[in-house]
Amino acid sequence: MLRIAATGILLFFANSAGAQNDAPPTEFEVASIKPFVRPTPGAGRAMVFGGRRGGPGNGDPGQINWNGATVKNMIMTAYGVKNYQVSGPSWLDEDRYTIAAKVPAGATKEQVPLMWQNLLADRFGLKVHRETREIPIYEVTVAKNGPKLKESDPEPPPPKVAPDGPPPPPLGRLKMDADGCPEFPGGRGGTSMMMMPGRFRMCAKDMTIANLAQMLTNQLSRPVIDKTGLTGKYDFKLEFEPEGQAAMMMGPGGRGGIASAAQSGPPAEGGAPGPGMNTEPAPPITEAFQKQLGLKMEARKAPADIVVVEKIERSPVDN
């Protein structure tokens, strides 16, 4: 009887150990958080942040690298929210870091947000809670006189390449047209966004209004709701006075340059604005939508789920 009981106890602990080993990972194996080194002032171009790369579901699933991440960026990733859904001190948008995190083998994309939550709690002492608040939004409708949008030409098919033939030549650097917008090669679609002192310029080719609303939601730090009913693709240029996240990206002193770009090809030649540069003050975005696109943008309020920062340390603990 004693031997059977002892064996039973041994088996119980063995099964418990196996269950613990099968538990899903909740933390990065190793994570380095270092202050982001900003470019030297007067270097000729505004800072360009590389964004987050790697992790499960990407080409390098075991490693996440993030250059120029703010603490708010990390909170957004950890809790699956947008910029406008985070409430906390203003420096959450100011301090930037270079992050390298090793993901446990076999971890899934769905498990990574919890790892970010634990990293923020361990290094920054972050504590949050969720609540519903009324927040400012923009609603976009068609203006009284109709849209001022040029419908995009059908995008040409990609060039055919024989299976045993040479690969297509690499794309050259984009050139600027008379309006100061990149000329996307081969008639393909794309979008570029540029920062200049007191001015945000967006050049789009083959873009839907729904995609425009989604992109501006990220730049303006508030939801932009498309209620135009327009379903086509359009080519347009939009210039307005920066606000929200777009204004924050200007950095100290309001220096300009290329702030970010999502385009079909390398960046345009030269970091400084050239052709098409408008020296007059840029209009507010609501006025720009009306005059430049023939769309009406109205400020309203709507309820939203908000992550509220209760406690956080500005300086992370040592790696």
HELIX and SHEET records of a PDB file:
HELIX    1   1 LEU A    2  ASN A   21  1                                  20    
HELIX    2   2 VAL A   71  TYR A   79  1                                   9    
HELIX    3   3 ASN A   83  GLN A   85  5                                   3    
HELIX    4   4 SER A   90  ASP A   93  5                                   4    
HELIX    5   5 LYS A  109  GLN A  111  5                                   3    
HELIX    6   6 VAL A  112  PHE A  124  1                                  13    
HELIX    7   7 PRO A  185  GLY A  187  5                                   3    
HELIX    8   8 ILE A  209  LEU A  220  1                                  12    
HELIX    9   9 GLN A  245  MET A  248  1                                   4    
HELIX   10  10 PRO A  252  GLY A  254  5                                   3    
HELIX   11  11 ILE A  285  ALA A  288  1                                   4    
HELIX   12  12 PHE A  289  LEU A  293  3                                   5    
SHEET    1   A 4 VAL A  30  PRO A  35  0                                        
SHEET    2   A 4 ARG A  96  LYS A 102 -1                                        
SHEET    3   A 4 GLN A  63  THR A  70 -1                                        
SHEET    4   A 4 GLY A  51  GLY A  54 -1                                        
SHEET    1   B 4 VAL A  86  SER A  87  0                                        
SHEET    2   B 4 LEU A 295  LYS A 311  1                                        
SHEET    3   B 4 LYS A 127  VAL A 142 -1                                        
SHEET    4   B 4 VAL A 224  ASP A 226  1                                        
SHEET    1   C 5 LYS A 150  GLU A 151  0                                        
SHEET    2   C 5 TYR A 234  PHE A 240 -1                                        
SHEET    3   C 5 ARG A 199  MET A 207 -1                                        
SHEET    4   C 5 GLY A 190  MET A 196 -1                                        
SHEET    5   C 5 GLY A 257  ALA A 262 -1                                        
SHEET    1   D 2 LYS A 175  MET A 176  0                                        
SHEET    2   D 2 PRO A 182  GLU A 183 -1                                        
END                                                                             
